């Protein structure tokens, strides 16, 4: 089921969220709204953005921007229609769609939320530009696939990434990524409108010092600490005479070879074999009555820990721009349907009008494309077989 009860109820009521940025890339005017990072890297290092509906689509008029040059950097940013400021204690919702038509194997497809206002230098926007939020898929190899959630924490002057990775989609279809940061210091991530991770920011991001630390007055495990789970049963004794039984005996069936010369070869000794009367013995193990369990270093409250009720405030000085700052080995990622709002319901409503409206048609177009390509492959293979048969007839025709 795609929607939560909250979302379903919200869609039935008027949506009152405020929209700070919205982009659908359905016209050539997008170039006037967005600025390419011309001063970030040299022109030869930068890839070109292309306006397109993609190689397959549900509606050819529904376009997005696509990376089009392999092994290039991509930088692009746009001003929001109005700043979002965390001081207003509203939810921050960032949502956009990603379609990796090339089945991205190494490269980013994330979006950034940035501050700076009128002083933001769009032409120089790049990897070193400070940002407030970085969100979205990043893939490099089969084992390194994650949905980034990185938030700026001003007191530490650091970008803090979520501690436990969130998986991302790795296929060639469009997927919708949504991040919600709430003023109660919680967050939630949705992919295709299904919640994939939620939690408390202070627990999922290492922004604060740990609540507890190891007691510095305890250096090591006490000498009398018993952590041996089992001991030998003192009442379990070896059978009488056990130590007198050898594990090996001379082979009773062995005989000295006829050509053995004691003077030259030395005294002959029969080879040794396992003694059938000897059996390995181990003492029976019983629970240790003095066992105390594994020792754990005692913890105490961390005197440097202090709660912060503003971990959510990534835009405390105002977020004014959105941007893409990427490196892709193989191009072909299409971005579309971006919205920044203070309402998850507003974002979900926008998703219904855009992403979910075209999703099924796009899948059907892809399936049809795959079907035609498979038919073409089979036809080409059949033609090759016919050519091989004709070559055989040319070679052997006169002989038979």
C-alpha positions, -999 to 999 in steps of 0.1 A, spaced: 0 0 0 16 32 -11 0 58 13 0 59 50 -33 67 67 -21 102 73 -13 108 37 -47 93 26 -66 115 49 -46 145 38 -53 140 2 -90 140 9 -87 175 24 -74 207 9 -36 210 9 -24 241 27 14 236 26 37 263 14 58 256 -17 93 271 -17 105 255 -50 89 235 -78 103 224 -111 90 201 -138 114 209 -167 86 209 -192 98 239 -213 131 253 -227 127 281 -202 144 259 -176 177 273 -188 166 307 -175 157 294 -141 188 273 -136 225 282 -138 252 259 -150 284 258 -129 307 273 -155 334 284 -130 336 252 -110 356 230 -134 371 235 -168 348 232 -198 364 199 -209 356 184 -175 319 194 -174 291 174 -189 261 188 -208 225 187 -195 199 177 -220 161 184 -219 143 151 -228 115 128 -220 141 100 -220 146 69 -242 112 56 -231 83 75 -215 46 76 -208 42 111 -221 67 127 -246 57 162 -234 67 154 -198 104 161 -199 133 163 -174 170 171 -175 194 143 -183 232 139 -180 245 132 -215 283 130 -214 302 101 -198 330 106 -172 321 142 -165 312 165 -136 277 181 -136 269 213 -117 235 231 -118 216 253 -94 185 274 -91 171 299 -67 141 290 -47 110 311 -50 114 321 -13 138 311 14 130 283 38 140 292 74 141 266 102 133 293 127 97 290 116 96 255 130 80 239 100 86 205 84 112 206 56 102 183 27 125 177 -3 113 155 -31 123 147 -67 124 119 -92 154 100 -106 156 78 -136 189 60 -143 183 49 -179 220 38 -181 216 17 -150 240 38 -131 271 19 -120 292 46 -106 280 81 -99 258 104 -79 221 113 -84 215 134 -53 202 169 -48 215 196 -24 197 223 -5 219 254 -1 220 288 16 237 320 6 208 341 -7 219 370 -30 256 362 -23 253 326 -36 276 323 -66 258 299 -90 286 298 -115 311 286 -89 287 261 -73 305 228 -69 317 201 -45 333 226 -21 303 248 -18 288 247 17 253 231 18 225 224 43 212 191 31 224 165 6 198 138 -3 194 111 -28 210 80 -44 247 75 -49 260 43 -65 295 30 -72 298 -8 -77 274 -35 -68 281 -32 -30 281 5 -27 245 17 -32 230 41 -8 205 69 -4 224 98 11 210 118 39 236 143 50 227 173 72 247 203 81 253 207 119 264 242 125 278 238 161 304 213 148 307 230 114 303 195 98 282 177 73 269 147 92 258 116 73 232 91 86 249 64 105 232 34 89 230 34 51 196 35 34 194 14 3 185 30 -31 169 17 -62 193 3 -88 172 -3 -118 165 18 -149 130 31 -139 120 64 -124 118 65 -87 106 92 -63 128 102 -34 114 122 -5 130 135 27 111 150 56 130 168 84 107 178 113 111 204 140 105 177 167 140 164 157 128 135 137 132 126 100 117 102 75 128 90 41 104 77 14 111 60 -19 82 58 -43 61 72 -14 68 42 9 86 49 41 120 32 42 136 48 72 125 71 100 139 80 134 152 105 158 179 127 144 201 126 175 201 88 174 206 83 137 232 111 131 264 115 151 259 152 157 261 151 195 287 135 219 276 101 232 252 101 261 274 77 280 312 70 281 333 43 296 341 50 333 377 64 331 383 53 367 380 16 356 410 6 336 403 -31 330 385 -62 340 389 -71 377 414 -99 384 387 -120 401 362 -117 373 352 -151 361 341 -153 325 347 -190 318 313 -204 310 322 -241 316 348 -260 336 360 -296 338 338 -319 360 360 -327 390 341 -359 395 347 -371 360 380 -392 361 400 -410 335 394 -448 334 419 -467 356 450 -475 336 440 -452 307 475 -435 306 491 -469 303 473 -476 270 494 -463 240 476 -445 212 497 -465 186 512 -500 186 535 -518 162 516 -533 133 511 -570 143 508 -580 107 539 -564 95 570 -585 87 606 -576 81 613 -576 44 634 -605 31 661 -581 17 665 -562 50 701 -561 61 704 -552 98 741 -543 94 734 -519 65 698 -508 72 698 -509 110 675 -527 133 641 -532 116 611 -518 134 575 -525 124 554 -495 114 530 -481 140 492 -483 136 463 -470 157 457 -490 188 421 -505 187 421 -506 225 428 -469 228 400 -443 226 404 -405 231 392 -392 265 381 -358 274 369 -345 307 332 -338 309 324 -301 310 299 -287 334 285 -251 340 309 -230 360 292 -221 393 314 -190 396 306 -177 361 297 -140 361 290 -134 324 310 -113 299 326 -83 315 315 -50 302 332 -18 309 310 2 333 295 33 317 289 68 332 270 98 320 291 119 296 298 153 312 303 167 277 268 156 264 241 182 261 208 177 243 201 200 214 165 206 204 176 223 171 193 194 153 166 198 127 175 234 120 196 229 89 183 261 74 187 283 105 202 310 83 178 303 54 180 279 25 177 297 -8 189 274 -36 187 239 -48 214 222 -69 230 192 -84 267 187 -80 276 153 -95 303 131 -110 291 102 -133 312 76 -150 284 67 -173 258 94 -181 221 89 -186 204 100 -154 172 120 -158 159 143 -130 124 156 -128 95 168 -106 114 187 -78 95 202 -49 106 218 -17 77 224 7 68 224 44 41 198 39 45 161 32 9 161 20 17 189 -5 46 168 -18 25 137 -21 -2 156 -40 24 169 -64 37 133 -68 2 121 -78 0 149 -104 34 141 -118 54 110 -109 25 85 -103 6 99 -133 33 88 -157 48 59 -139 27 31 -153 29 45 -189 67 47 -186 69 11 -174 47 -1 -203 69 18 -228 100 2 -214 85 -33 -216 75 -26 -252 110 -14 -260 125 -45 -245 101 -67 -264 110 -51 -297 147 -53 -290 144 -90 -281 124 -97 -313 151 -79 -333 179 -100 -316 160 -132 -324 156 -121 -360 193 -111 -363 203 -145 -349 180 -163 -373 196 -144 -403 230 -154 -391 220 -190 -390 206 -188 -425 239 -172 -437 258 -201 -421 237 -227 -438 242 -210 -472 280 -209 -466 279 -246 -458 261 -253 -491 286 -233 -511 315 -253 -495 301 -288 -497 276 -285 -526 299 -298 -554 311 -328 -533 277 -343 -524 
